[in-house]
Amino acid sequence: MAAEDGKQRLTDVATAETLLRLVQSVPSPKAEPIKLWLAKVGCERMQEMADPALSLERARETWQKHGRSEKWIQQRMTGQETRNKLTDYWKGHDIKEGEEYVILTNIIHQEWAGVDVKTHKTMKSLKSQNLRDHMSEAELIFTALAELSTRQIAESVDASGMNENEAAAKTGGGIAKRARLELEGKTGRRVVSSENYLPLGMKKLAEK
């Protein structure tokens, strides 16, 4: 990996899962806080599997702690419900979870926003963060409109497979694009922005 001097150096690396497994095996009192946290998170995950509503409530609490408004939180949750209905449709109509979901999502995003997902994340100085967690209220609304339109268009023609769902994605994204352009024409302000919810320290790192 690239070192601070710019040269490529042999580096020990591990996934998050591997690192947590290593922590579990460390026989040191210093590792106990992390082990307790892992037990707590595991317990919470089991509770959410038994009662999915708990995961929604925990998500709301997390966004509140991060300073999101109730209006933003409601829009984020509504958008997620819209997204889930779309992926449920894809799942039942010959779309493979993973790469094909990414391709269709990117088509929708490119159509309505005028930029693809990767470019939008770069605009907001995001790396591994979830783009939707850093969208403005307007960006969330237009994303939801594009995905709702895509699903309803796909349902109307019983779209199946990539070719038919790509067509639905372009049309659905186009509907949201026209709405975005009309709003921007009336307000004089762009909907797609570089604004994000990164903590101040992370913002400064992203600017370097």
N, C-alpha and C positions, 0 to 999 in steps of 0.2 A: 504494500500500500504506500501511497505518497506520504513521506515524512515532512516535518517542518522545513527541512532544507530543500524540499522539492524532489528529492531522490526517492526511488522505489526501494522500500525496505521490507524484509521478511517480517510479518506481523502475526501474532497469535490472535485469532478472532473466534467468536462463538455467537450463535443465535441467542436471542433472549431466553428461549426455552432451555437451552443448554446451560446458560449462566445461572438460571434459577435452580436447575438440578444440581449444579456444583455447590451453590449456597446451601442447599438442603443437606449436602454431605459433609459440610464443614463442622467439626466438633468444637466450636468455639462459642462462648457466651456472646461475642460480638455479632454472631450471625443470627442470634435468637430473634431480634426485632423483625428481620426480614422473614424468618420462618413463621412467626406469628402473623405477619401481614399476609403471607401466602395462604395460611390456614383460613384467615378471615375472608380473603377473596374467593377461595375455593368454596367456602360455606355460602357466600353470597351468590355465587354462580349456581349452586345447587338449588337455592331458594328461587332464583329467577327461572330455572328450568321447570320448577313446580308451579310457579306463578309468574308468567311473563310480564304482567303489569308492573312488577317490582323493578324490572330493568328500565322501564320508561320513567318511573319515579326517580330512580337513581340518576338517570341521564339528566332529568330536569334539575335535580339538586346540584349536579356537577356544573351545569351551565350557569345556574344561579351563583355559585361560588366564583365562577369566572367573570361575573359581572354582566351577564346577558340580561336584557330586559324580558319581561313576561311576554311581550308582543313578539320579540324575536324567537323566544323559546317555542311559543305556540306555532309560529310559522315553520320553524325547523322540524317540529314533530309532525305537522301536517304534511310537509314535504317528504318526510321519511315514509309516511303511510302511502303517499302517492307512488313513491319509488318502489316500495314493497309490492304494491299491486301490479306494477309494470313487470318487475322481475318474476313474479308469480305467473304472469301471462307468458313470458318468455320460456320459463321452465316447462310449461305445458305445451309449447309449440315449437319443439325441435331446435331450441337454442341452448348451446352448451354453456353451463356456468363457468365463469372464468374469463378466458380470452374473448369469447364472442360477446359476453356481457360488456366487457371493456370497449370493444369495437363499436357496439351499438350506442353505448353511453356517450362515447366520444363524438359520434355522428350527431346525436341530439344536441350535445353541448356546442359543437362547432356551428351547427345551423342557427341556434338561437342567440348565442353569444358573439359569434364572429371570430372566436378563438377556440382552440382545442383545450382539453382539460389541463394538459401539461403547461401550456403557455399561460393559462389563467392562474395556475399555482405559482408559476415563476413571477407573474405580475405582483402577486401577494407575498412574495418572498417565503413561500412555503416549501418544505421538503417532504418529510414523512407525514405531515399533518393532513387531516381530512379537509378537503377544500370546502365542503358544505358547512363545516364548523366555523369557517372564516368568511362566509358570504354575508353581504348586507341583506337587509330584509327584501329589497327589490330583487337582488340576484336569486334569493331563495324562491320568491314568488314566480319569477320567469322560468326557473329550472323546473318547478312543479308544474307550471302550465305546459311546458314543452313535453314533460313526461306523461302528464295526463292526456294531452292531445295524441301523443304517440300510441298510448295504450288503446284509446277509444277508436282511433283510426284502424289499428291492427285488428281490434275486435270486430269492427264493421265489415272487414273483408276476410276475417278468419286467417290472418297472415300466419304462415308457418315457414320455418327455415330462415336462413340469413338473408337471401335476396328479398323476400317479401317484407321481412321486418326492417331491413335497411331502408326500403322505400317508405315504410310507415314512419321510421325515425326521422328521415329527412323532411317529410311533410309535417310531422308534429313539431319538430324544431322550427320549421319555417313559420308556422302559425305564431309561436312565441316571438320569433324574430320580428315579424310585422308589428306585433303589439309593442315590443321594445322600441322599435324605431319611431313609432307614433308617440310614445311617451317621451322619448328623448327630444323629439321635435317640438313637443309642447313645453317641456321644462328647460330645455337647453343644457341638460346634464346627462352624462353618460351613465348607463346602468352598470356596466362591467367596470369594476374599479380595482385599484391596488390596495384598498383598505383591508386590514386584517385585525385579528384579535390576539396577535402575539404579545407576550409580556414585553415590557420595555427592554429588558436585557437581551432577549432574542431578536427584537427589532434591530438593535444596534449591531448584533453579530451578522444579521442578514444584510445589513447595509455595507459591511466591509468587503 
